[in-house]
Amino acid sequence: MNDTDDFEFRVESRLTSHGVYVDEVTETADGYELSYESIAADSESVVPHREVGRVINVFRDLHAEDWSGADIDALVTDFEGNKKGRWYVEAEWIDELHNGELTELEFSERVVDTITTP
C-alpha cells in the first residue's frame, strides 16, 4: 500500500461511520479530488452542510498542525450514482483558518457558498 492508498483508506475509515462512503480520493498537483456517496444527500436531496464540514475536518485531522492546506474538490452522489452536488475548498482558506485570519464561521460560509447542485 503506498502513501496515497493509505491516505484514502484513512479518509474512508473516518467517514464511513457518518454515512459518507468514499469512492475515490485522488491527489492532484494542487490538492485532492474526492468523490463520495452520501446517505444524507440521498434522503434529503441536498448536500448537507454538516457533512461537508465532517469531510473537511477529516482532511485537516490527517495532516500535521502546520499544514498550510490544499484545494479539495468534492463530488457528492447518492447510492445509485446520481450526482447530488459539488463543493470545494481553496488551500488559501485552510491556511487563513489555521493562521487565525478566518474564523470557523467565516470558513464554513465560504465553503457552503461553493455548493452547487445539478
ChimeraX commands (.cxc) that place a marker at each C-alpha (Angstrom):
marker #1 position 0.00,0.00,0.00 radius 0.5
marker #1 position 1.51,3.36,-1.00 radius 0.5
marker #1 position 1.02,6.69,0.81 radius 0.5
marker #1 position -1.87,7.74,-1.45 radius 0.5
marker #1 position -3.71,4.45,-0.88 radius 0.5
marker #1 position -3.07,4.74,2.86 radius 0.5
marker #1 position -4.43,8.30,2.94 radius 0.5
marker #1 position -7.56,7.27,1.03 radius 0.5
marker #1 position -8.06,4.35,3.43 radius 0.5
marker #1 position -7.73,6.66,6.46 radius 0.5
marker #1 position -10.20,9.17,4.99 radius 0.5
marker #1 position -12.64,6.39,4.18 radius 0.5
marker #1 position -12.29,4.79,7.62 radius 0.5
marker #1 position -13.09,8.02,9.43 radius 0.5
marker #1 position -16.11,8.94,7.32 radius 0.5
marker #1 position -17.93,5.63,6.94 radius 0.5
marker #1 position -19.46,5.82,10.42 radius 0.5
marker #1 position -21.00,9.17,9.43 radius 0.5
marker #1 position -22.82,7.78,6.38 radius 0.5
marker #1 position -20.18,9.04,3.97 radius 0.5
marker #1 position -18.84,6.32,1.67 radius 0.5
marker #1 position -15.69,7.38,-0.15 radius 0.5
marker #1 position -15.47,6.21,-3.75 radius 0.5
marker #1 position -12.14,7.82,-4.55 radius 0.5
marker #1 position -9.56,10.26,-3.24 radius 0.5
marker #1 position -7.07,11.43,-5.85 radius 0.5
marker #1 position -4.07,13.59,-5.06 radius 0.5
marker #1 position -3.57,16.28,-7.70 radius 0.5
marker #1 position -0.86,18.88,-8.21 radius 0.5
marker #1 position -2.97,21.40,-6.24 radius 0.5
marker #1 position -4.65,19.19,-3.67 radius 0.5
marker #1 position -7.30,16.49,-3.70 radius 0.5
marker #1 position -10.27,15.38,-5.72 radius 0.5
marker #1 position -12.81,13.40,-3.76 radius 0.5
marker #1 position -15.97,11.57,-4.71 radius 0.5
marker #1 position -18.29,10.06,-2.16 radius 0.5
marker #1 position -21.74,8.61,-1.68 radius 0.5
marker #1 position -23.90,10.24,0.96 radius 0.5
marker #1 position -26.80,8.71,2.87 radius 0.5
marker #1 position -27.95,12.17,3.98 radius 0.5
marker #1 position -27.80,13.66,0.48 radius 0.5
marker #1 position -29.83,10.70,-0.75 radius 0.5
marker #1 position -32.59,11.17,1.82 radius 0.5
marker #1 position -32.57,14.99,1.90 radius 0.5
marker #1 position -31.90,15.62,-1.81 radius 0.5
marker #1 position -29.30,18.24,-0.86 radius 0.5
marker #1 position -25.65,18.25,0.11 radius 0.5
marker #1 position -25.79,18.55,3.92 radius 0.5
marker #1 position -23.58,21.35,5.25 radius 0.5
marker #1 position -22.71,19.44,8.43 radius 0.5
marker #1 position -21.47,16.51,6.36 radius 0.5
marker #1 position -19.25,18.78,4.26 radius 0.5
marker #1 position -17.72,20.04,7.50 radius 0.5
marker #1 position -17.02,16.49,8.65 radius 0.5
marker #1 position -15.22,15.69,5.40 radius 0.5
marker #1 position -13.06,18.82,5.63 radius 0.5
marker #1 position -12.24,18.15,9.28 radius 0.5
marker #1 position -11.04,14.65,8.43 radius 0.5
marker #1 position -8.63,16.11,5.88 radius 0.5
marker #1 position -7.45,18.64,8.46 radius 0.5
marker #1 position -7.06,15.98,11.15 radius 0.5
marker #1 position -4.98,13.73,8.90 radius 0.5
marker #1 position -2.35,16.41,8.29 radius 0.5
marker #1 position 0.21,17.97,10.61 radius 0.5
marker #1 position -0.82,21.05,12.60 radius 0.5
marker #1 position 1.38,23.26,10.42 radius 0.5
marker #1 position -0.40,22.09,7.24 radius 0.5
marker #1 position -1.00,25.12,5.03 radius 0.5
marker #1 position -3.88,23.42,3.25 radius 0.5
marker #1 position -4.69,22.05,-0.17 radius 0.5
marker #1 position -7.51,22.53,-2.61 radius 0.5
marker #1 position -10.27,19.97,-2.09 radius 0.5
marker #1 position -12.80,19.41,-4.87 radius 0.5
marker #1 position -15.65,17.06,-3.94 radius 0.5
marker #1 position -18.39,15.34,-5.91 radius 0.5
marker #1 position -21.34,14.02,-3.89 radius 0.5
marker #1 position -23.58,11.24,-5.20 radius 0.5
marker #1 position -26.38,9.09,-3.89 radius 0.5
marker #1 position -26.07,5.31,-3.72 radius 0.5
marker #1 position -27.28,4.92,-7.28 radius 0.5
marker #1 position -24.52,7.19,-8.58 radius 0.5
marker #1 position -26.78,10.17,-9.22 radius 0.5
marker #1 position -24.94,13.45,-8.76 radius 0.5
marker #1 position -26.30,15.43,-5.81 radius 0.5
marker #1 position -23.79,18.27,-5.82 radius 0.5
marker #1 position -20.24,19.55,-5.74 radius 0.5
marker #1 position -18.29,21.70,-3.33 radius 0.5
marker #1 position -14.72,22.85,-2.95 radius 0.5
marker #1 position -12.22,24.39,-0.58 radius 0.5
marker #1 position -9.28,26.54,-1.60 radius 0.5
marker #1 position -5.93,25.87,0.07 radius 0.5
marker #1 position -5.67,29.55,0.93 radius 0.5
marker #1 position -8.85,29.34,3.05 radius 0.5
marker #1 position -7.43,26.49,5.13 radius 0.5
marker #1 position -4.20,28.42,5.61 radius 0.5
marker #1 position -6.12,31.55,6.66 radius 0.5
marker #1 position -8.20,29.47,9.09 radius 0.5
marker #1 position -5.11,27.91,10.67 radius 0.5
marker #1 position -3.41,31.32,10.94 radius 0.5
marker #1 position -6.43,32.94,12.60 radius 0.5
marker #1 position -7.20,35.18,9.64 radius 0.5
marker #1 position -10.59,33.45,9.23 radius 0.5
marker #1 position -12.96,32.28,11.93 radius 0.5
marker #1 position -14.53,28.82,11.72 radius 0.5
marker #1 position -17.82,30.52,10.81 radius 0.5
marker #1 position -16.26,32.58,8.01 radius 0.5
marker #1 position -14.50,29.49,6.68 radius 0.5
marker #1 position -17.74,27.48,6.76 radius 0.5
marker #1 position -19.65,30.23,4.96 radius 0.5
marker #1 position -17.09,30.29,2.17 radius 0.5
marker #1 position -17.32,26.54,1.69 radius 0.5
marker #1 position -21.13,26.44,1.84 radius 0.5
marker #1 position -21.23,29.17,-0.81 radius 0.5
marker #1 position -19.38,26.81,-3.20 radius 0.5
marker #1 position -22.02,24.07,-3.07 radius 0.5
marker #1 position -23.66,23.53,-6.43 radius 0.5
marker #1 position -26.40,21.11,-7.40 radius 0.5
marker #1 position -27.09,19.52,-10.78 radius 0.5
marker link #1:1,2 radius 0.2
marker link #1:2,3 radius 0.2
marker link #1:3,4 radius 0.2
marker link #1:4,5 radius 0.2
marker link #1:5,6 radius 0.2
marker link #1:6,7 radius 0.2
marker link #1:7,8 radius 0.2
marker link #1:8,9 radius 0.2
marker link #1:9,10 radius 0.2
marker link #1:10,11 radius 0.2
marker link #1:11,12 radius 0.2
marker link #1:12,13 radius 0.2
marker link #1:13,14 radius 0.2
marker link #1:14,15 radius 0.2
marker link #1:15,16 radius 0.2
marker link #1:16,17 radius 0.2
marker link #1:17,18 radius 0.2
marker link #1:18,19 radius 0.2
marker link #1:19,20 radius 0.2
marker link #1:20,21 radius 0.2
marker link #1:21,22 radius 0.2
marker link #1:22,23 radius 0.2
marker link #1:23,24 radius 0.2
marker link #1:24,25 radius 0.2
marker link #1:25,26 radius 0.2
marker link #1:26,27 radius 0.2
marker link #1:27,28 radius 0.2
marker link #1:28,29 radius 0.2
marker link #1:29,30 radius 0.2
marker link #1:30,31 radius 0.2
marker link #1:31,32 radius 0.2
marker link #1:32,33 radius 0.2
marker link #1:33,34 radius 0.2
marker link #1:34,35 radius 0.2
marker link #1:35,36 radius 0.2
marker link #1:36,37 radius 0.2
marker link #1:37,38 radius 0.2
marker link #1:38,39 radius 0.2
marker link #1:39,40 radius 0.2
marker link #1:40,41 radius 0.2
marker link #1:41,42 radius 0.2
marker link #1:42,43 radius 0.2
marker link #1:43,44 radius 0.2
marker link #1:44,45 radius 0.2
marker link #1:45,46 radius 0.2
marker link #1:46,47 radius 0.2
marker link #1:47,48 radius 0.2
marker link #1:48,49 radius 0.2
marker link #1:49,50 radius 0.2
marker link #1:50,51 radius 0.2
marker link #1:51,52 radius 0.2
marker link #1:52,53 radius 0.2
marker link #1:53,54 radius 0.2
marker link #1:54,55 radius 0.2
marker link #1:55,56 radius 0.2
marker link #1:56,57 radius 0.2
marker link #1:57,58 radius 0.2
marker link #1:58,59 radius 0.2
marker link #1:59,60 radius 0.2
marker link #1:60,61 radius 0.2
marker link #1:61,62 radius 0.2
marker link #1:62,63 radius 0.2
marker link #1:63,64 radius 0.2
marker link #1:64,65 radius 0.2
marker link #1:65,66 radius 0.2
marker link #1:66,67 radius 0.2
marker link #1:67,68 radius 0.2
marker link #1:68,69 radius 0.2
marker link #1:69,70 radius 0.2
marker link #1:70,71 radius 0.2
marker link #1:71,72 radius 0.2
marker link #1:72,73 radius 0.2
marker link #1:73,74 radius 0.2
marker link #1:74,75 radius 0.2
marker link #1:75,76 radius 0.2
marker link #1:76,77 radius 0.2
marker link #1:77,78 radius 0.2
marker link #1:78,79 radius 0.2
marker link #1:79,80 radius 0.2
marker link #1:80,81 radius 0.2
marker link #1:81,82 radius 0.2
marker link #1:82,83 radius 0.2
marker link #1:83,84 radius 0.2
marker link #1:84,85 radius 0.2
marker link #1:85,86 radius 0.2
marker link #1:86,87 radius 0.2
marker link #1:87,88 radius 0.2
marker link #1:88,89 radius 0.2
marker link #1:89,90 radius 0.2
marker link #1:90,91 radius 0.2
marker link #1:91,92 radius 0.2
marker link #1:92,93 radius 0.2
marker link #1:93,94 radius 0.2
marker link #1:94,95 radius 0.2
marker link #1:95,96 radius 0.2
marker link #1:96,97 radius 0.2
marker link #1:97,98 radius 0.2
marker link #1:98,99 radius 0.2
marker link #1:99,100 radius 0.2
marker link #1:100,101 radius 0.2
marker link #1:101,102 radius 0.2
marker link #1:102,103 radius 0.2
marker link #1:103,104 radius 0.2
marker link #1:104,105 radius 0.2
marker link #1:105,106 radius 0.2
marker link #1:106,107 radius 0.2
marker link #1:107,108 radius 0.2
marker link #1:108,109 radius 0.2
marker link #1:109,110 radius 0.2
marker link #1:110,111 radius 0.2
marker link #1:111,112 radius 0.2
marker link #1:112,113 radius 0.2
marker link #1:113,114 radius 0.2
marker link #1:114,115 radius 0.2
marker link #1:115,116 radius 0.2
marker link #1:116,117 radius 0.2
marker link #1:117,118 radius 0.2
view
